[in-house]
Every structure is written in structure tokens, then in C-alpha cells.
Amino acid sequence: MRRKRKSLVCVFFPMLDAFIQGIEERFTEEAFELVCAMQNLFCLSAGDQQIALICSLSEMDLDNLRAEMQLLMSRTSNESVNNMTV
């Protein structure tokens, strides 16, 4: 019984603690917001706050990213119109 308890204290609990801490680090609120922002960026539906978050964590200029998104949105809308007329 003593050996089992020592195993729990020395091995299992530290592993469990490291596992839980890893989950907490991986799924922080900031990380979740960044994942949502990236998803919206790729769907071309990111708002100003999400674009600012992405730019703050990268070396991208806010105005340049907005301009690129506008170009992509106009291109995809033009492709949709062209596909409808074909």
C-alpha cells in the first residue's frame, strides 16, 4: 500500500498536474480569440478587432491586411458573379 501511495504522489500527481497546466496554457482566452480571428480572416469575415489582434501578433500592417482582405473579397465576389452568368 505504501508503494502505491508513493507512486501516486511521485509519478501520477505530477503528470496530472503537468497535463492540466498544458491544457490551461493551450486553451487560454487569448489563444482562443486568435484562433477565431484566423478562422474569420480566412473566411474574409474578420472584424476590425480581430484584424488588430492578428496584426499585433505578427509583423503585418493593419491597413495592408485590410486592403488585402478587400482585394480578396472583391475577387471572390467577381468570381461568384462570373460563375452565375456562365
Secondary structure, 3 states (H helix, E strand, C coil): CHHHHHHHHHHHHHHHHHHHHHHHHHCCHHHHHHHHHHHHHHCCCCCHHHHHHHHHCCCCCHHHHHHHHHHHHHHHHHHHHHHHHC
